[in-house]
């Protein structure tokens, strides 16, 4: 049985404004402020939690306020905010824009609070009119658009974004390296997940199967002897040594998200096996045999080095662990059903 997600450390990193990005060990570092990248991930995790506690509902409300306030009148988003609540950057359509749309779409479809669902949907529709030239951003945005289209099957702007994302995210046909870049980088599995989401939402079997095939390929690249051996923070390409370090929890979380979506699209058990590998990575089934989740506080550790674990417990890593465990427990429910 997987441990349950515990939200105490996430609450410890949070304030009425938002979610601190960094921690020194388990102590928040306010001097680094907040970022929408993490708050959006937090909104995804808290709004889809089954039977959320008052603690989780309170965190979701904070993260939704932050996300709504980050949006400008043109559908772009700020990312960086200081400890006093001032935005320190210009609103853009970079990766945080895509993650915000993913979060708003998830909240619109998964939250148990009708007020949250309506506010998230209204904000998502505004930003779905925008486009980004970066594939990571458009992949995340496609995940949000797919959720909006599920809530409102006739939503014009969600469908239009999915059509444009399908064109941008089309991958090379070279079977030896079917990837849009020369190297794997970070959160790689969002690309095949987006293709699965687009194919499912549009009834496009070719795109769906392209996403499934790409996810199989990616898992094969990041597996060694039946455990995950991840792309390191500096990236990886064919011919580089394995195992490689430092390995980041966000890569595992992206694989877990993609595997869960692939299972929902196909009902094939192989995807649950991949998800199990993702949970196992946090619990010690990794290249170093070390645990990267504190099941008492709910903290996730910031990375796996060649000779140990990064003991800092920041927002991204904590959310990566929580989201992976959350999906693992959903998979157990599906397996029993």
N, C-alpha and C positions, 0 to 999 in steps of 0.2 A: 504494500500500500504506500502510495506517495504521501509525503507530509502535506498538510493543508497549508495554503498561503496564509501567512501571518502579516498583518499590516501595521504592526507597531513601529517598526523602524521607518517605514514610509511616512507615517504620521509624525515621527520624530524629525524628519527632514522637511516637513511642511509647516507653513505658517498660514495665517488668514489671507496672505497675498498669493502664495504659490508654493513651489517645491524647490528647495535649494539643490543646485546641480552637484556640488562636490561635498565630500566629507573627509576628514582626517581621522582614520579609523572609523569610529561610529559617531563622531562629533560633526555636525553640519558646519560648513564654512561659508558664512554669510557674505564674506568679502567677494566671493565669486558670483553672487547673485543667483538669479533664476533664468531658465531658458525654456522657451516653448517646446523645443524638442522633447524634453523630459516631461513637461506638464501634459503634453498631448499623449505620450505613452501612458501616463498616469490616468488620464481620462478614459482611455481604452480599457485598462485593467479594472478600474473601479466601477465603470458602468456596466460591464458584462459579468461582474461577480454574481454568482447565484446566491440568493437570499442574503443580500448585503447587510452588514451590521450598521448601526448608526455611525460608527467610526468611518466605515467605507463610504457611506452616503455623504458624510460631511466632506471627505476628501474629494469626492466626485464634484460636489457643488463648488468647492474652491477651484478645482482644475477647470471646470467649465467657465467660471467667471474670468479666470486668467485668459483662457483661449478666446472668449468673446471680446475681451478688452484688447487683445493683441491684434485683432482684425481692423484694417483700415477701411475707408469707404469704398475702395476699389477692389476689395476682396483679397488683398495681399495681407501678410502677417509680419508683425515684429517678432523677433526671437529673443533678444536680450533685455533683461530688466534688472535694475539694481535693487539693493536691499530696501530702499525707500519707495519702491514701486515705479520709478521713472524708467521709461524705455530709453535704451542707450544705442539703438541702431535704427536703420531705416527699414520700413516694411518692404518685403520682397516676395518673390515666388520661388525661393530656394527650398531646400529639403524640408525645413520646418513648416512651410506652406503645405506641402504634401502630407506631412504627419498630422497637421491640424485638421485637414480634411478627412484623413483616416479616422481620427478621434471623433470628429463631429458626426461622421456617418455611423460609426459604431455606437455612439451615444444615442443617436436618433433611432437606431434599431434595437438596441439592447437594454437601455435604461428602464427601470421599473417605474420611474417618475415621469408622468406625462408632460410636466413642465420642462423637464430636462430634454425630453425627446423633441418637443416643439422648438425650443430655443436653439438646439443643436441643428435641427433640420433647416430652420430659417437661415442660420449663419452659413451652413454648408452650401446652400443654393447660391448665395452671393459669390462665394469663392470658387465654385465650380465653373463660373464664367471665365476664369483666368486660365492661362496655360504657362507651363514652365519648359525651358529647353533641356532641363537636366532629367535623365531617366530615373534616377532615384526619386526625385520629387514627383514626377508623373506616375511612377509606380504606386507610391503611397496615396496619391490623390485618387488613383483608380480604385484602390481598396475602399476609400470613402464613397466614391461615386457608386460603386456596386452596392454598398449598403443603402444608400439613398434610393437607388432604383428598386431595391427589394422592398423598402418601406412605401415608396410611391412608384409603382411600375410604369407609369406614364411620364415620369419626370424628364423633361426635354433636355435640361442642361446636364444632368447626370449621364444620360445616354450619349450626348454629344462629346463629353469628356472621355468616355470609354472608347468611343470610335477614334478619337484623336490619339489616345494613349495606345491603342492597338497598333496604330501605324508607327508611332515613335519607338515602341518597345519590341517590335519585330526583331528577332535575333538572326545572326548569321547562320547559314546552312551547313557550315563546315562541321562535320560530326566529331572531329578531333578537338575542336575548341569552339563550341557553340555559344560564345559569350560576346557581348557587345564591346568589351574592353580587353586589352592585352593581359590584364591581371585581374584576379578576384580582389575585391577590396573589403568593404564592410557591409553588414546587413544584406549579404548577397541574395538571400532567398526571397527578398521582397520582389525581385523581378519575376521568377517563376510563379510566385503567389499572385502577382498582379495579372499575369497571363491567364491563370486559372480563373481568377475572379472575373476578368473581362469575358472569357469564353463562356463561362456559366451564365453571366448576366445577359449577354447578347445572343445566347443560343448558338454560339460559333464553336463547333466541335474541333475545327482545325486549331484555333487558338488555345482552346482548353487542353488538347493533347500536346501541343507544343509546350505549354507550361508544365504539364506533368512530366514530359520527357526531360525537360531542362532541370526540373527538381530532382529527378532520379540521378541525372548526371552530376549535379552539384553535391548531392549527398555522397555519391561515390568518391568525388574528389576530397571530401571532408571526413572520410571514414577510414580508419585503420584498425584491422582486426576486430571489427564489430563495435568499436567505440568511436565517438567523434574525435577527429584530430583537425582542429579548425584552421582556417585562414588566419594568419597572424595580423597584428595591427599594421604591419608594413605591406600587406598584400601578399599574393602568391600567384605564381604561374607555373605551367608545366615545366618540369626540370628542376624547380627549386626543391630544397631538402624538406623532408618531413621527419618527425614533427617539427613545427616551427612555432616561435613564441614572439611576442606575448599574444595570448589568445583572449579574446574579449567576449563577455557574456552576451552582448547584443547580437553576435553572430548566431549563437544558439537559439536565442529568442526568435530571431527571424526564421530559422529553420523550423522551429516548433509551430509558428503561425502558419507557415506555408504547408506543413504536413497536415495540420488540422483542417485547413481549407481544402486540401486535396482529398482528404478522407470524406469531408462533407459532400464534395462534388462527385465522388465515385463510389463511396462506401467500401472501398477496398482495404483489407486489413494491413497491407504493406505500409500504408501511411501511418497507422497507429504504431507500427514497429519503429518507424523513423522518429516519431514523437517520443517514444520510450527512450531512444538514444539521447534525445535532447534533455529529458528529465535526468537521465543517468549521468550526463556530463556534470550537472550541478551537484549531484550526490556522490561523486567520486569516480565515476566510470569515464575517465579521461586519460590523457597522456601521462599525467603525474600521479594518478590515483588519489587526488586530493578533493575535499569537499569545498564547494564555493557557495553554500547557502547555510545560514544560521536559522534552524527551524524553531528557535525560541523567540528571537526578535523579528524574524522575517527579512533580515538583511541579506543582500547579495554582495559578494566580494568582487573587486574591480578588475580582476584579471588573473590568468594562469601563466606564471613564468616557468622557465625550465626547471627551476629548483624550489618553487614554492608558489604561494598564493599572495597576491596583492591584498593586504589586509584592510585597505580603505573600502568604505561601504557607501558609495555614491548612489545618486538617484537612478542613473541609467542601468547600472548593474543590479540594483535591488529590484527595479521593475522588470528587468530581463528574467530574473529568477522567479518572481511572483507570477508573471504572465505564463512562463513555461510550466510551472506547477499547476496553475489554474487550468491550462489546456490539458495537461496530463490527467487531471482528475475528471475533467469532462469526458476525456477518452475512456476512462474506466467506467463511467456511467454508460457510455455507448456500448462498450464491450459486454457489460452485463445485460443491457437491453437486447 
